[in-house]
Amino acid sequence: MDKGSADPEGNDLPPSDGALQLQVSLSGMDAADSFRLDLPHPGDISLSAFLDQLFPEDEASQQQISSMLDVRANPDLPEIYDAILLVFNEWRDGRCALEFSGDGEQPLDLRETVARQVLQGGEVLDGENPPNPPFVKGGIAWALHLRINRTYSTLDYAVQQGFWDSKPELIEWLQSHTLLYFMDKHQFSLESAPDVAAEEALMSAADFLGGSILILASQEALTFTISAEGRRTIGRLLAETESYIDLYDHFKDTVFGEGVETVEFDTGQGADLRVPVFIAEGLDPIRTVFLLRMYDGTLDAFASTWQESINDESFFDSILEPVVNRQGVDEALIDQIIGAGYVYLEERHQAARESAERDEIIQRVQADS
C-alpha cells in the first residue's frame, strides 16, 4: 500500500487519510440505538488507545467527546454514549469482560492500529483489496462498525479483587452451601454411595460438608443427613443474613445527587447500592449476596436442575451477577451515602420505638377504662 497516494479511484488509499465514520453498538442493541460519531481518522494509534480516548475515565475528557455529538441527527446520542461509558467503566473495574468485533462478527485485536482494523472490520475477503471509502463533503471517510459483547464473570472478579484466594476454593464453598440449602429446605436426599458419574460435584460438596461435620452418612438409609452441627450452622447463617437485611436493606433503593446533599431511601425510584455498600463496609460481597439470594428464594427456581448446574461455573456467575452488574459509585460518595443510611436507620428505629410506646399507652388507657 502506497502511503503517498490519495487517489480515491484506487485501492491503495491509506486508511489513515480522511475522516472516520464510527459506529459502536452493544450486543443486543438495535441498530438505531448505535453510537455514531464522525471524527478525524486517528491513523496509526492502537484500537485500545483509540477507545481510551473515545470512552475515557475522566469527566473532562468525556465532556469533550459529548460536545462532538450530533444531537440534531439523534437527540438520544448523549444517553447512548453514557450507556457505553458505563460498560467501559465496568470493564476497567474488572467487573465484566468485553469482546470486540467488526461487521461479520470478525474479532478485532485491541493491539492493532485503527487503520488496520478499518481494513479488517469490514466485509473484506482474504487476499483482496479493501473497498474504497465513500466520498464525503471535503474529502473521504472510512467507516468502522465496532460491536461489543459484554459478559459477566463474578467468580473471576472475586479472585481478581482478592475477596477469595482461588476459584476452586470459592466454587467448593458455593457448591457445598447449595447442597446444604436443598437438603434443608427441599429435603433433598443424597445417597452416600452413588454410582452415577454426574454426581461427582455433589459428592465433592458432600465431602466438604462432611469434613466440617455439617452432614453425616446414615449407615441405615445409605444417605447423608444434616447433623446437629449442620442445623446450628444453618441457624447462624440465617442470623447473619438477617443482620445484613436489617442493616443494609434500605440501600437497595437509594436516591442521591452528585453532591450528596440529599439522600433518600425507600422511595421506589432509587438505585440498588447494596453491593458498593457491602464492599465499603469490608464485607465479602460474594458471601453476602449468595446468602441473600438463598434467603429470598432465588435458588428455588432451580429446584429441578441444580444438581447438574452446580458443576457449571456459569450457574454461579448468574446467581451472583448482582455483584458485578451494578451501579458504580465514587468512593467518597459511598462513604457519605453510608453515613446518611445509618442516620435514616436510626430515625426509623426511633419512630418504631415511639410508635410502640404510644400503642402501649393506648392499651393501658383502654384497660383502665
C-alpha positions as CSV (number, residue, x, y, z in Angstrom):
1,M,0.0,0.0,0.0
2,D,1.5,3.4,-1.1
3,K,1.0,5.8,1.8
4,G,1.7,8.7,-0.5
5,S,-1.3,8.0,-2.7
6,A,-4.5,9.8,-2.3
7,D,-6.3,8.6,-5.4
8,P,-9.9,7.8,-4.4
9,E,-10.3,5.6,-7.5
10,G,-7.6,3.2,-6.5
11,N,-7.4,0.6,-3.7
12,D,-4.1,1.9,-2.4
13,L,-5.5,4.8,-0.4
14,P,-4.1,4.9,3.1
15,P,-6.9,4.3,5.7
16,S,-5.3,7.0,7.9
17,D,-6.3,9.7,5.4
18,G,-9.7,11.5,5.6
19,A,-12.3,11.1,8.3
20,L,-13.7,8.1,10.2
21,Q,-17.3,7.3,10.5
22,L,-17.5,5.4,13.7
23,Q,-20.5,3.2,14.8
24,V,-20.4,1.4,18.1
25,S,-23.1,-1.0,19.3
26,L,-23.5,-3.3,22.2
27,S,-24.7,-6.9,21.8
28,G,-28.5,-6.9,21.7
29,M,-28.7,-3.2,20.8
30,D,-30.9,-2.2,17.9
31,A,-29.1,-0.6,15.0
32,A,-31.0,2.6,15.6
33,D,-29.5,2.8,19.1
34,S,-25.9,2.6,17.9
35,F,-23.4,5.3,19.0
36,R,-22.3,7.2,15.9
37,L,-19.6,9.8,15.6
38,D,-17.7,11.4,12.7
39,L,-14.2,12.3,13.6
40,P,-10.7,12.7,12.1
41,H,-9.2,9.4,11.3
42,P,-6.9,8.5,14.3
43,G,-4.4,6.8,12.0
44,D,-1.8,4.5,13.4
45,I,-2.7,4.5,17.1
46,S,-3.9,1.2,18.5
47,L,-7.6,0.4,18.8
48,S,-7.0,0.2,22.6
49,A,-5.6,3.7,22.8
50,F,-8.4,5.0,20.4
51,L,-11.1,3.5,22.7
52,D,-9.4,5.1,25.7
53,Q,-9.6,8.5,24.0
54,L,-13.2,7.9,22.9
55,F,-14.5,6.5,26.2
56,P,-12.2,8.0,28.8
57,E,-12.3,7.7,32.6
58,D,-12.2,11.4,33.5
59,E,-15.3,13.5,33.2
60,A,-13.5,16.4,31.4
61,S,-12.5,14.2,28.5
62,Q,-16.0,12.7,28.4
63,Q,-17.5,16.1,28.2
64,Q,-15.2,16.9,25.3
65,I,-16.4,13.9,23.4
66,S,-20.0,14.7,24.3
67,S,-19.6,18.1,22.7
68,M,-18.8,16.5,19.4
69,L,-22.1,14.5,19.2
70,D,-24.6,15.4,16.5
71,V,-27.7,15.6,18.7
72,R,-29.7,17.2,15.9
73,A,-29.4,13.9,13.9
74,N,-30.1,11.8,17.0
75,P,-31.1,13.5,20.3
76,D,-30.5,10.2,22.1
77,L,-26.8,10.2,21.4
78,P,-25.7,11.5,24.8
79,E,-27.8,8.8,26.6
80,I,-26.3,6.1,24.3
81,Y,-22.8,7.5,24.9
82,D,-23.4,7.3,28.7
83,A,-24.6,3.7,28.4
84,I,-21.4,2.7,26.6
85,L,-19.3,4.6,29.0
86,L,-20.9,2.6,31.8
87,V,-19.8,-0.6,30.0
88,F,-16.2,0.6,29.7
89,N,-16.2,1.6,33.4
90,E,-17.3,-1.9,34.4
91,W,-14.6,-3.3,32.2
92,R,-11.8,-1.2,33.7
93,D,-13.1,-2.1,37.2
94,G,-12.8,-5.8,36.3
95,R,-16.5,-6.4,36.6
96,C,-17.0,-7.7,33.1
97,A,-15.2,-9.0,30.0
98,L,-15.5,-7.4,26.6
99,E,-15.1,-8.9,23.2
100,F,-14.8,-6.6,20.2
101,S,-15.7,-7.5,16.6
102,G,-16.4,-5.7,13.3
103,D,-19.0,-6.3,10.7
104,G,-19.5,-10.0,10.1
105,E,-18.6,-10.7,13.7
106,Q,-14.9,-10.8,12.8
107,P,-12.9,-10.4,16.1
108,L,-10.8,-7.3,16.4
109,D,-7.4,-7.1,18.1
110,L,-7.1,-4.1,20.5
111,R,-3.3,-4.1,19.9
112,E,-3.7,-3.5,16.2
113,T,-3.9,0.0,14.8
114,V,-7.2,1.6,13.9
115,A,-6.1,1.8,10.3
116,R,-5.6,-1.9,10.3
117,Q,-9.0,-2.5,11.9
118,V,-10.7,-0.4,9.4
119,L,-9.5,-2.8,6.7
120,Q,-10.3,-5.9,8.8
121,G,-13.5,-4.8,10.3
122,G,-15.5,-4.5,7.1
123,E,-16.5,-7.1,4.6
124,V,-13.0,-7.7,3.2
125,L,-12.2,-11.0,1.6
126,D,-8.9,-12.6,2.3
127,G,-6.4,-11.8,-0.4
128,E,-8.5,-9.0,-1.9
129,N,-8.1,-5.2,-1.6
130,P,-10.4,-3.3,0.8
131,P,-13.3,-1.4,-0.7
132,N,-12.9,2.2,-1.5
133,P,-14.0,4.7,1.3
134,P,-17.1,6.8,0.5
135,F,-16.8,10.4,-0.6
136,V,-18.0,13.0,2.0
137,K,-18.0,16.8,1.9
138,G,-14.5,17.9,2.0
139,G,-12.9,14.6,1.2
140,I,-13.3,10.9,2.0
141,A,-14.4,8.9,5.1
142,W,-13.6,5.4,6.2
143,A,-16.1,3.5,8.3
144,L,-15.7,1.3,11.3
145,H,-18.5,-0.6,12.9
146,L,-17.4,-1.7,16.3
147,R,-19.5,-4.4,18.0
148,I,-19.1,-5.0,21.8
149,N,-20.1,-8.2,23.5
150,R,-20.2,-7.9,27.3
151,T,-20.1,-10.9,29.6
152,Y,-20.1,-11.0,33.4
153,S,-17.9,-13.5,35.3
154,T,-18.4,-13.0,39.0
155,L,-16.1,-15.8,40.0
156,D,-13.2,-14.3,38.2
157,Y,-13.9,-10.9,39.7
158,A,-14.0,-12.4,43.2
159,V,-10.5,-13.7,42.8
160,Q,-9.1,-10.7,40.9
161,Q,-10.3,-8.4,43.6
162,G,-8.9,-10.6,46.4
163,F,-12.3,-11.5,48.0
164,W,-11.3,-15.2,47.6
165,D,-7.8,-16.7,47.2
166,S,-8.7,-19.0,44.4
167,K,-11.6,-20.0,42.2
168,P,-11.6,-23.7,43.2
169,E,-11.9,-22.6,46.9
170,L,-14.9,-20.4,46.0
171,I,-16.6,-23.0,43.9
172,E,-16.3,-25.5,46.7
173,W,-17.9,-23.1,49.1
174,L,-20.7,-22.3,46.7
175,Q,-21.4,-25.9,45.8
176,S,-21.4,-27.1,49.4
177,H,-23.8,-24.4,50.6
178,T,-26.1,-25.0,47.6
179,L,-26.2,-28.7,48.6
180,L,-26.9,-27.8,52.3
181,Y,-29.6,-25.4,51.2
182,F,-31.5,-28.0,49.1
183,M,-31.0,-30.7,51.8
184,D,-32.6,-28.4,54.4
185,K,-35.3,-26.5,52.5
186,H,-36.2,-29.1,49.9
187,Q,-35.4,-32.3,51.8
188,F,-33.1,-33.4,49.1
189,S,-31.7,-36.9,49.8
190,L,-28.1,-37.7,48.6
191,E,-27.0,-41.3,48.6
192,S,-23.8,-41.8,50.5
193,A,-22.6,-44.3,47.8
194,P,-23.9,-43.1,44.4
195,D,-22.9,-44.9,41.2
196,V,-23.6,-42.0,38.8
197,A,-20.6,-40.1,37.5
198,A,-22.8,-37.0,37.1
199,E,-23.0,-36.7,40.9
200,E,-19.2,-36.1,41.2
201,A,-19.8,-32.4,42.1
202,L,-22.4,-33.4,44.6
203,M,-20.1,-35.9,46.3
204,S,-17.3,-33.3,46.4
205,A,-19.7,-30.9,48.1
206,A,-20.8,-33.6,50.5
207,D,-17.2,-34.4,51.3
208,F,-16.6,-30.7,52.2
209,L,-19.7,-30.6,54.4
210,G,-18.8,-33.9,56.0
211,G,-15.3,-32.7,56.7
212,S,-16.9,-29.8,58.7
213,I,-19.3,-32.4,60.3
214,L,-22.3,-30.5,58.9
215,I,-23.7,-33.6,57.4
216,L,-23.4,-37.3,58.4
217,A,-23.7,-40.5,56.4
218,S,-26.5,-42.7,57.6
219,Q,-25.5,-46.3,57.7
220,E,-29.1,-47.5,57.7
221,A,-30.5,-45.5,54.8
222,L,-27.2,-45.1,53.0
223,T,-27.9,-41.3,52.6
224,F,-26.5,-38.1,54.0
225,T,-28.4,-36.2,56.7
226,I,-27.8,-32.8,58.2
227,S,-26.1,-33.1,61.6
228,A,-26.8,-31.2,64.8
229,E,-23.8,-29.0,64.0
230,G,-25.2,-28.5,60.5
231,R,-28.5,-27.3,62.0
232,R,-26.6,-24.9,64.2
233,T,-24.6,-23.6,61.2
234,I,-27.8,-23.1,59.2
235,G,-29.2,-21.1,62.2
236,R,-26.1,-18.9,62.3
237,L,-26.2,-18.3,58.5
238,L,-29.9,-17.2,58.8
239,A,-29.0,-14.9,61.6
240,E,-26.0,-13.5,59.6
241,T,-28.3,-12.9,56.6
242,E,-31.0,-11.2,58.6
243,S,-28.4,-8.9,60.1
244,Y,-27.4,-7.8,56.6
245,I,-31.1,-7.2,55.8
246,D,-31.6,-5.2,59.0
247,L,-28.5,-3.0,58.4
248,Y,-28.4,-2.6,54.7
249,D,-31.7,-3.4,53.0
250,H,-32.7,0.2,52.6
251,F,-29.7,0.8,50.4
252,K,-31.4,-1.2,47.6
253,D,-33.5,1.9,47.0
254,T,-31.2,4.9,47.2
255,V,-31.7,8.3,45.6
256,F,-28.8,10.7,45.6
257,G,-27.3,13.6,43.7
258,E,-23.7,14.3,42.7
259,G,-23.1,16.4,45.8
260,V,-25.0,14.0,48.1
261,E,-26.6,17.0,49.8
262,T,-29.8,15.0,50.0
263,V,-30.0,11.2,50.2
264,E,-33.4,9.4,50.2
265,F,-34.2,5.8,50.8
266,D,-37.3,3.6,50.1
267,T,-38.8,6.0,47.6
268,G,-39.4,3.3,44.9
269,Q,-37.2,5.3,42.5
270,G,-33.7,4.7,43.7
271,A,-30.7,2.7,42.7
272,D,-29.6,-0.5,44.4
273,L,-26.3,0.3,46.1
274,R,-26.1,-2.6,48.5
275,V,-23.0,-4.2,46.9
276,P,-21.0,-1.0,46.8
277,V,-22.0,-0.5,50.5
278,F,-21.0,-4.1,51.4
279,I,-17.6,-3.6,49.8
280,A,-17.1,-0.2,51.5
281,E,-18.1,-1.8,54.9
282,G,-15.4,-4.5,54.4
283,L,-17.8,-7.4,53.7
284,D,-17.2,-10.1,51.2
285,P,-19.9,-9.3,48.5
286,I,-19.8,-12.9,47.2
287,R,-20.7,-14.4,50.5
288,T,-23.2,-11.7,51.4
289,V,-25.1,-11.7,48.0
290,F,-25.1,-15.5,47.9
291,L,-26.6,-15.7,51.4
292,L,-29.2,-13.1,50.5
293,R,-30.1,-15.0,47.3
294,M,-30.6,-18.2,49.3
295,Y,-32.7,-16.3,51.8
296,D,-35.0,-14.7,49.2
297,G,-35.6,-18.0,47.4
298,T,-33.7,-17.3,44.2
299,L,-32.3,-20.8,44.2
300,D,-35.8,-22.3,44.4
301,A,-36.2,-21.6,40.7
302,F,-33.5,-24.2,40.0
303,A,-35.1,-27.0,42.1
304,S,-35.2,-29.3,39.1
305,T,-31.8,-28.5,37.6
306,W,-29.4,-27.5,40.4
307,Q,-27.9,-31.0,40.7
308,E,-26.4,-30.7,37.2
309,S,-25.9,-26.9,37.3
310,I,-23.6,-26.8,40.3
311,N,-20.9,-28.3,38.1
312,D,-21.2,-25.3,35.8
313,E,-19.4,-22.0,36.7
314,S,-21.9,-20.0,34.6
315,F,-24.7,-21.2,37.1
316,F,-23.0,-19.4,40.0
317,D,-21.9,-16.5,37.7
318,S,-25.6,-16.0,37.0
319,I,-26.7,-16.3,40.6
320,L,-24.1,-13.8,41.7
321,E,-24.4,-11.4,38.8
322,P,-25.6,-8.5,41.1
323,V,-22.1,-8.4,42.5
324,V,-20.7,-7.1,39.2
325,N,-23.8,-5.9,37.2
326,R,-24.5,-2.9,39.4
327,Q,-24.1,0.9,39.5
328,G,-20.7,2.2,40.3
329,V,-20.3,4.9,43.0
330,D,-17.3,7.1,43.8
331,E,-15.6,6.0,47.0
332,A,-16.0,9.5,48.6
333,L,-19.7,9.5,47.7
334,I,-20.4,6.0,49.0
335,D,-19.0,6.9,52.4
336,Q,-21.4,9.9,52.6
337,I,-24.3,7.7,51.5
338,I,-23.5,5.1,54.1
339,G,-23.5,7.8,56.8
340,A,-26.9,9.0,55.6
341,G,-28.1,5.5,55.6
342,Y,-27.2,5.0,59.3
343,V,-29.0,8.2,60.2
344,Y,-32.0,7.0,58.3
345,L,-31.9,3.6,60.1
346,E,-31.7,5.3,63.5
347,E,-34.6,7.6,62.7
348,R,-36.6,4.6,61.6
349,H,-35.8,2.7,64.8
350,Q,-36.7,5.8,66.8
351,A,-40.0,6.1,65.0
352,A,-40.7,2.4,65.7
353,R,-39.9,2.8,69.4
354,E,-42.2,5.9,69.7
355,S,-45.0,4.0,67.9
356,A,-44.6,1.1,70.2
357,E,-44.7,3.4,73.3
358,R,-47.9,5.1,72.0
359,D,-49.5,1.7,71.4
360,E,-48.6,0.6,74.9
361,I,-50.1,3.8,76.4
362,I,-53.3,3.4,74.4
363,Q,-53.6,-0.3,75.6
364,R,-53.2,0.8,79.2
365,V,-55.8,3.5,79.0
366,Q,-58.2,1.2,77.3
367,A,-57.6,-1.5,80.0
368,D,-58.2,1.1,82.8
369,S,-61.4,2.5,81.3
